Amino acid sequence: MTTSTTSPPHGGPAGSGAARSGRAARLLRGRPEDARWVRPSFLALLLATTLLYVWNLDASGYANSFYSAAAQAGSESWKAFFFGSSDAANSITVDKPPAALWPMALSVRFFGLGSWQILLPEVLMGVATVAVLCAAVRRSFGAAAGLIAGAALALTPVAALMFRFNNPDALLALLMTVAVYCVLRALEGARTKWLVWAGVAVGIAFLTKTLQAFLILPPLALVYAVCAPTTLLRRLGQLALAAVAVVVSAGWWVAIVELWPTASRPYIGGSQTNSFLELTFGYNGLGRINGNETGSVGGGGGGRGGGGWGETGIDRMFNDTIGGQISWLLPAALLLLVAGLVLTRRAGRTDTARAAFLVWGGSLLITTAIFSFMAGIFHEYYTVALAPCIAALVGMGATVLWEERAELVWSAVLAGTVAVTAWWSYTLLGRSADYLPWLRQVVLIGGLVAAVGLLLAGRAGRTLALGAAGLGLAVSLAGPVAYSLTTVSEGHAGSIVTAGPAVAGGRGGPGGGGPGGGDGMRMQPPGQGGQVPGQAQGQGQGQGPAQGQGQGPQGGPPGGAGQLPPGGGPGTLPGTDGRTGRGAQDGSGRGGGTGGLLNGASVDAETEAALKDNAEDYTWVAAAIGSQNAASYQLATEQPVMPIGGFNGSDPSPTLAQFKQYVAEGKIHYFIAGMGGGPGAGGGSEITSWVEETFTEVTVGGTTLYDLTDEK
């Protein structure tokens, strides 16, 4: 194991041709001590990651229209940009802080609204995460370890999904990786600067996805407190400074929002008292742990346990729904973590290799434990937070064992790790019976052959040993590669998305579980008919493999694809072709102008034209129950649409009195009918009833509207 050093500065006047050519040469050559293959391999990895993630990118259209609409709003209004508002008129925010929206909003502001403008920033975050992970691992374990870790991360199926999708998880994964990198740099020489930068990264991550950013703080702080090469008093002082950096980098925005007069800022979406602190510690915080999520899609009040969001328990990351997203290399990572700690057990307190195993391993274990036992809302894509940790441990552990292969015990551990990985890949691939059946056989046989070769690696020639290692790496990554290629070949839209093919017992497979039932979020390429797995029909019956009956936003936790309003049928999501805003089916079974709690709505040309007519005369061209429903119309018209009740349709914003006042002042043109609000959406139901009793119903295209300027 080697620790890299930074290359010396090169002379020459700033901006001169010689300096520029020197910088270009260093970019291609890398550090002076690097082998010739190192830098080209690193650049090739980043290029391949970029090409993988941009392939077929616009097939997902606006992806999660909830966040895309907020990005569109932020591109039109700096106030909406700052608060993370769902609409440019600032009626309500999304149910997260706004940091993840800012790159998308700036992209849309500069380049216009479209699929690429929304999703390309996520791709760049994915490539940056791979680069940072490579840099973090190679510092103590060499270039080969860094490249293995980077490739393992890039090819993790849930990473291939989320680094092409516009949920906050892409930025969160990047910032968490940056935080670990900075802590590892700080550990090399007790460098206060790097520890403070780690605190800044965690603080910005809090502004991305609130308390999830703090999950890895305990192992980071504990490892630094024990292993940093300086006195205990100085270590504690440095950690205190890092804590201040976390508070300042996260708290400035929170303080402004909490002190801002509520009458002149948007309502805090996801809260019941218009408070970001309530949102942080309730719906987005402790509620995720204990299931008491007031205002959630489950209606709040707890009592859901893990049943509504999948079974909890120590095996959750390996189950039918989640296993194929993240767990391909998880057994290997755990085995290699133990091996790495055993191999470094006699190292000194400040050994950077052991500290790296402790930091990455501690982050993996604590995050996995929380995900495994949290009783509240849990989606499969959350597991992208585990991907950098798993990839780092695989790269580090495999390299350490390779260096010790001359000893039979360690060559046996390396061989066993490959065999276990091959067996687990064989198991995961078998959960999709019709998915590349030949591949699982190849993986199992190849893994066993590689294991035998690695067992003999210390006694065989270098060529045979390298061949066995290469075969073992290829076999270990074959399953994730197949799942990732399947993922990028499909479009994904809505609020619950999964990578890879449909699996038995998972979303889109027989007995699809959890709210939303079947996957129902994969989008067919434009022009293709038929149904996608889990697509709904009629009144919320899961059609196809899922065959699940469920309640949708009209009451109770959603299952199947949700209960639809009368007339609901197959529909399309705006923006699915990345240009016109129309094209691919979302598989939700919603259409005809109606939307849903987890999916967007179809918007026909007649409705779009009606909403755009005299749009400048109104603050909001329309209002609709639920953010996903409203977002579709906002993205189609690029005009503010008020999402009544926020994401779940259950936030008390606006109240009936406030809505009546807006109507009296002529601020809202239309009310879009079709959705009754989420569970417990009393305000939305009251508004719907009042509108139906007071105003004239009109049908435009396939959409039922109420003209709020035309009383009965």
N, C-alpha and C positions, 0 to 999 in steps of 0.2 A: 504494500500500500504506500502511495506517495502523496505528498501534499504539494500542490502546484504553487508556484510563485508568480507574481505579476511580472510582466515584461517591463524593462526599463523604458523611460520616456525617450522619444526620439526627438532630435533637434530639428532646426529649420524654422523659418518664419511662418507664423500662423497664416493659413490660407494659400501658401505658396504652392506651385505645381509640384515641387519635390516633396513637400509635406503631404499633399493629397495623394501622390502616387505611393508614398510610404505607408499611409494609412490603408490604401487599397491592398498593398502587398501584405500588410499584417493581417488584414481581414481574411485573405486567402491562405496565408501561411500559418497563422496562429502564433502561439508563443514559441520563442526560440527553442525551448526544451521539448516541444511536441514532436512526435513522429510525423512524417510527411502526410500520413493518411488521416490525421486527427481532424484538422480543420475542414478539409473537403467532406469528410464523413459527417461532421456536425452540420455543415451547410446543406448537404444533401438530405439529412434528416428533416431539417426545417422546411426545405423545399417540398419534400414528399408530404409532410404534414399539411402544408398549405394547400397543395393540390388535392389531397384527400378531403379536406374540410370544405373547399370551395366547389368541389364537384357537385353538380346538380343542386346548387345552393338555393336557387329561387323556386325549387319545387315545393318548398314549405311556405311560399308566399309570405304573409305577415307573421307566420308561426303563431306565437301567443298574442292574439290581437289585443288583449288586455294591456300588455306592455308596449306594443307597437303604437296603439292609440295615444298612450302617454308620451311616447317619444315624439309623435306628430304634434301633440299639444306643446311640448317643450320647445319644438322647433319654431313655433309661432309666437310663444309668449315666454319671456324670461322669468316671469313670476311662476308660470307653470313649470318651467325648467327647474327652478330652485326648489319648489315644494314637491315636485313629482306628481303634478296634477293629472287626472285622467283626461281632462279637456282644457282647451286654451282659455275658457271662461272661468276656470278655477272653481268648480263646484265642489270637487272632492279629489283627494289624492288616491294613488294606488295604496295597497296595504303593506307596503315596504318603504323604507327610506329610498332616496332617489339616486344614489351613486351609480347604480347599474343602468339607469336611464340616460345619464348624462352623455356617454359616448354615442349612443344611438341618436339622441336628440341633436347633438352637434352634427353628426353625419347627415341627418335629414335636413337640417338647416342649411348646410353647405351644398348638398348634392341633390336635394329633392326627396320626395317620399317614394319608396319602392322597396322591394324585398331585399335587394343587395345592400341598399343603404342601411337597412335595419340589421341585417345579419352579418355583414362583413366585419363590423367591430368585434363580434363574438368570435369569429374565426381568428382574428388577430390576437385576441386574448388567449385562445388555445395554443397558437404557435408560440406566443410569449411564455406561456406556462411550461411548455416543453423545453424551451431554451433555458429558463431559469432553473428547472429541475436538473437538466444536464449539468449546468454550471455548479449547482449545489452538490451533486453527487461526485463529480469528478475532482473536487478540491481535496478530498481525503482518500478517494478510491481509484482515481485515474480516469482517463478518457473513455476506455471501454465500458466501465461501469456507468458513466454518465450517458453514453449512447444507448446502452441497453435500457436504462431507466427511461430515457426520453422516448424510445420506440414503444416500450410497454405502456407508457401513458397515452401516447398518440393513438394507439390501437385498442385501447380499452373501449368497449362498445358505448358505455354511457358517456364517455368523453367525446367520442365521435358524434354523439347526439347533441350534447349540451354546448359544445363549442361551435355548433351550427344553429343554435336556438337562442331566443332572446329572453330567457328567464335570468334572474340575477346570479345563478349558480356558476356561470362561466367566469364572471369577474371575481366572485368569492373564491373559486379554486385558484385563480391566479394570485390573488392577494395572500391567501394562506401559504402558497408556495413561496412567495416573496418573503413572507414573515419568517418561515423556517430558514430560508437561505441567509437572511440577515442575522438570525441567531447563530447559525453555524459560523458565519464570518466573525461575529463577536466572540465566539468561543475560542477562536484561533489565537487571540492575543488580548482578551479582556477589553475589547474595543467598545467604548461607550457609544460612539457614533452609530455603529451597526445595530446595537441593541435598541437605541432610540428609533432608528429607521424601522426596525421590526415592530415597535409600538405604533408607529404611524401607519404601517400596512394593516395592522389589526384594527386600528381605529377607522380607517377607510372601509375595511371589510364590514365593520359594524354598520356603517352607512349604506352597505350593500344588502345585508341580510340579518341585521340586528344581532341577537345573542348567539346565533350559530358561529359567529366569528370568534367567540370566546371559548369554544370547546377545546381548542388546542393550547390555550394559555397555561393550564396547570403543568403539562409536561415541559413546555418551553421554559417556563420560569423555574421549575424545580431542577431541570438539568443544568441550566445556567448557574443557579445558586450553588450547586454542588461541584460542577466541573470547570468553571471558568478559572483560568490561571492567574488569580490574584487573591488578595486577602478577602476573608468573609465579609468584613465591613464594607469594603469597596464593592463587592458583588451585590450586596443588599442595596447600597446606594445607587448602583447602576440600574437595578431592577425598579427602584422607586422612580428614577428618571424615565424609564421605559413606560411605567404605568402612567406617569404624567403625559407622556406623548400619546398614549391610547386615549386618555380622557380629552385632551385638547383636540386631537384630530377627529374624534367622533363627536365630542360635546359641543363644538361651536355651532353646528347645524341644529342639534337638539335644543340648545339654549335659545337660539333665534326663534325656532318654531314655537316653543313653549311660551316665550315672552311676547310673541307677535299677537296683537289683538285678534281674537277669533272672528270678529265681524269682518275683517279685511283679509283673511286668508282662507284657503279651501278647508273643508272638513277633513279630518284625518281618517282616511278610509281604513276599515278593519277595526276601528275602535267604536265603543258605544258611548263614550263621553267626550269625543272630539279631542283626545289627548294622545300624543305620540308615546308618552311614557306608559299609558295604559296598553296601547298596542304592543309595545316592546315587551312588557312583562306579562301580558295576558295572552291575547290571541297568537302573537308571534313568539312568545316566550315560554313561561311555565305551562301554558295551556297545551303546547305541543308535547310536553313531557307527561302531564297527568290526564290529558284528554278534556279538561274543563275549558273549552274554547267558546266562550260566549260570542255569538254572532257567526260561528263557523257554518260550513255546509252541513254539519251534523246537528245544527240547531243549538249548540252549546249545552251547558248544564252537565257535562261529563257523562259518565255511565257508558261510554262507547268502548272503553278499554282499547284493545288492539283490534277488535272484531271488525270495525268499519273500515280500517285501513290496513288490513292484513294481520295475521297472527304475529304477536310479539314473542320474543324468546331468543336464546343464544344462537339459534340456527337461522334467524331471519334473513341474514345476508346470503344464505345459501338456498333459500326456498325457490319454488317454481317461478314466482313473479320477479324476484330480485336477482337470483343467482346469475342469469345470463347477462345482466347489466354490468356487474362489477366483480363477481367472485372467481373468475377464471384463474387468476394468479394469487388469490387470497390465501389458499392453503400454502402455496410456495412462500409467500411473504412471511407468514407466521413461522414456518419451519426455518427460514433463513434468518429471521430475527433472533430466534433462540440460538441458532448456530453462531451468528455474529457475536452475540453477547458472551457465549461460552469461549469463543476464540479470543476475545479481548478482555477476559475476566482478570487477567494478571497485569493489564496495562495500568499505567499511572492514572491518578485522579483526573488529570487534564487531557487525557488521550482524546484526540478529536474523532477518531474512527468510532470508538465506543460511544462517545457523545452523540454522534450522528445516528447510530442505531437506536439510542435511547430517545432522541427527539422524534425521529420518523416513526419508530415503533410505538412510543407513547401516544403520539397524535393519532395513529391508526387505531390503537386499542380503545382510547377514550371515546373517539367519534363512533367507532363501531358499536361500543356498548350503549351509547345514547340512542343511536339509530335502532338498535335491536330491541330496546325495551320501551321506547317512547310510545305512549298510548294515543296521542293526538294525531293530527294530520301528518301523514307520511306518504311521500311519493317516491317511486323508484329512482327518479333522476336525482334525488338528493345525494345519492351515493357517489356522485362525481367528486364529492369532497374527499373520498377515500382513495381515489385513483392516484394522485401524486405520491401518497404514502406507500401504497402497495408497490408502485413502480420503483420508487427509490429503494425500498428494501430488497426487491428482486435484483436490481442492478448491483447494489452493494454486496448483498449476501452471495450472489453467484460469483462475483469477482473474488471475494475473500476465500470461498471454498475452492475455487479454481487454483488459487495460489498455493493452497494447502493440499492439493490432490495427491501429492507423493505419499501422504499418510492414508492408509486404507480406510480409517474411520471417517475421514472427511470426504474422500472420494465416494464412500458409500452414502453419506448424507446427501451429497450432490446428486448422485444417481437416484436415490430415493425421492428426492424433491422433484426431479423430472418425471419419475414414474407416477407419483401422486398427482402431479399436474396433468399428465396425459390421461390418467383415469378420470379425473374430475372433468376434464374437457369432454371426454367420451360420454360422461353422464349428462352434462349440460346439453351437448348436441343431441342426445337421445330424447330430450324433452320436446323436440320438434321432429316428429316421426318422419315427415316428408322433406325435411330440410337437409340437403346434401348428405344422404345416408352413407355415401362412400367415405366422407371426410372423417367421421368418427372412427371408422375402422383404421384408416391411415394414421390418425392421431394416436390411437392406442398402440398399434403395432410399432410405429415409429418411435413412440415414447419408450417402449420397452427395449427396443434395439439401442436407442441412445443411452438408456440407463445402464445397460450392460457395458457399452463402450466407456462411459464415464467411470464405472466401477473399476475398470482396468486402466484408466487414464494415467495413473502414476507409474505404471509399468510398461505401457505401450509407447510406441514412438510418438513424436510430436504431431505428425500428420494425422494419425489415427485419433489422437486425443482431441485435436482441433475439429476433426470431422464429427466426432461424437458430440462435442460441445455445440457445433453449428446445428446438427440435427436436433439436439435437445431444445435449443432456442427456437428453431423453426416449428417444432411440434407444439411447444408451449404457447406460441403466438398464433397458431393456425386457426383455432376456434375464434379468438377475438378478432382476427383479421376478417374472417367470413362474416361474423356478426356486424362488424364495422362497415364492410362493403355493402351489406344489405341495408344498413341504416342510412348511408349516404345516397343510396339509389332510390330512396323513398322520400316523399314529403311528409312532414309532421306538423300538426297544427292543434291548437286547443291548449287546455291547461294541464292535462295529464298525458305525457308522451313516454314511449319506451323505445329502446334500441332493439335491433335484431328482428327476427321473425316472431310470429305468434307461437306461444308455448302452451303445452297442456297444463292446465291449472293456473295459468297466468293471464294477463290481460290479452284479450283477443283469442285465447285458447279455450277449450272446454272448461266450464266452471270458472270463467274469469272472475276474479275477485276484486273486492274493494269498491269504493265509490267510483262511479263511472263505468262499472262493469267492463266487459271486453275492452280492448284498446280503444277502438273507435276514433283514434286520432291520426292514424296514418292516412295520408292523402294519396289518391290515385292520380297518376299523370293526367293532364287535361285530355279529354276526349275519350277516356276509357269509361265504360259503363260497368254495371254490376255492383256488387257490394264488397266492402272490405270487412275483415273479421271484426265481429262485434257490432256491426252497423245496426242501428235500431230501426224498428218499424212500428208504425201506429202509435199506440199509447205506451211507449217505453218498453216494448218487448225486445230483448236482445235477439237479433236474428243471426243465423249462421251458427258457428260453433258455440257461442256463449249461451244462447237461449235463456237469458236471464231476465227475470221480471224485476222491475225496480221502480222506486219512487224518485222523481226528479226534483227540480227546484220547487215544485208545488207543495212539497211537504215530505218530511222524513229524509233520511240520508239517501243520496242518489245511488242507484244501482242500475244495472243494465245501462242504457244510455239516458235514462231520465224520462219522466212522464212529459209528454208533449202536449201542447195545446191542440185543440181540434184542428184537423187539417194538416198537422205536421207531417212532412214527408222528407224524402232525401233532398238535401240542399247543398249549396256550395258556400265556401268561405271567400270573402273578398280578399283580393290580393294573391290568390293562389297561383297565378301565373307570373307574379312578380312585376307585371306591367299594367294590365288593365284592371286588376283587382278581382278577376273572376277566373274560374277554370276548374280546379280539382275538387273532387268531393272530399268533405271532411269526415265522412263516415259517421256523423252524429245523428243522422236521421232527422235533422231539423231543416226546414226550408220555408219557402213561401213567406219570407219576411219575418219569421219568428226565429228567436235565438235561443240561447241556453245558458245555464250556469257555468258550464265548463267549456263550451264551444261558442264560436261566433254565429252570426246569422247570414243568410244569403241576402243580397241587396240587388234588386233588379234595376234596370236602367230607368224605368218610369219613376220608381220611388226615389232614386238618386236625383233625378231632375226636379222632382217636386220639392225635395228638401233644399236643393240649391237655389230654388226660385226665391228671389228677394231675400237671400240669406243675410245680406248686410243690414237688414232691418231688425234682426233679432240677435240677442246674446247667445241663445242656443237654438239651432234650427229644429231640434227635436229633443224629447226626453224619452228614456226607455228604462225599464226595470232591469238592473244588473249591468255590470261593467262590460262583460263580454258582448252582450246584446248591443249596448250603446256603441262599443268600440267599432263594430262592423260598419255601422252607418257613418261614424266619424271618419274612418279610414276611406270609405267610398266617396264621401263628399268633401273631406278635408275641412269640415266646419265643426264647431263645437256641438256635441250631443251630450246632454246631461245623463249620467248613469245614476238613476235613483237607487239608493240603498247600497251603492258600492259594488264590490265584486260579488258578494253573496246575495245582494238584494236585501240584506237585513240590517244594514247600518241606518240609524235614524237621521238620514240626510237625503233630501230635505224633509222636514216635517210637512204635514198636510197644510198647516198655516203658511209656512214659507213657500210651498209650491203655489198655493192660491195667490200669494202676493206677487210672485214672479209672473204668473199668468195675467193678473190684473195690470201689471206694468208693461205687458206686451213683450216680455223677454223670451218667451218660448213659443215656437210656431206650432209644432205637432207633438202629439203623444203617440208613441208607437205601441200598438196593442200586441197581445200575444203571450206575455209572460206575467205570471202572478207574483213574482218575487221569490226569494229564497226562504228557507225555513225560518219562521218567526218574523217574516217581513211585514210586520203590522203596518208600518208607514207606507210601504209600497202598495199594499192591498187597499189601504184607505184612499190613496191617491188614485189608484186604478178605478175604484168604485165611484169616486167623485167625478172623475173625467167621463166615465161611461154615462153617468146620470146627467151631466151638464152639457156636453158638447156633441157635435154632429160627427157621426162615424162616416168615414170615406174609405173607399178601397182604391188603392193606387197600385197598378201591377198586381202582384200577389200579396200586397201588404195592407193590413188594416191600420189606418191612421185616424186620429181624432184631431181636427183642426181647432186649436185652442183659441183661435180668434173668432170662432163661429159657434156661439151658444145655440142650443136647441130653442 
